[in-house]
Amino acid sequence: MAHRGFEPLFQAWNGEWLDPSDVIHRIQEAFAEVGYWWVTSHVFRKTVGLVLDEADLPLSAIADHLGNTQKVADKHYRKRRVANDASADALERMFGDEPAE
């Protein structure tokens, strides 16, 4: 049965939508079957957060999409950035390394 024009990927026996926990279980079984037993729903969540971050979306958009506060999204789903390029370059020169490009 379609919901807002979408068909369920994993359907119950009667064609209805499955409970989200059942869907997660089926996805885990499918990944285990092909050797990706370590992939969890959190791996997908982390990947989505990183993809949105790399697309330079504002932190508020990332947090909204993931259903988190901006503080949580910043802490868990954004990659760390160099706070100040000049400071990073000076510290790299201290160890005799060339600054990163």
Secondary structure, 3 states (H helix, E strand, C coil): CCECCECCCCECCCCCECCHHHHHHHHHHHHHHCCCCCCCHHHHHHHHHHHHHHCCCCHHHHHHHHCCCHHHHHHHHCCCCCCCHHHHHHHHHHCCCCCCC
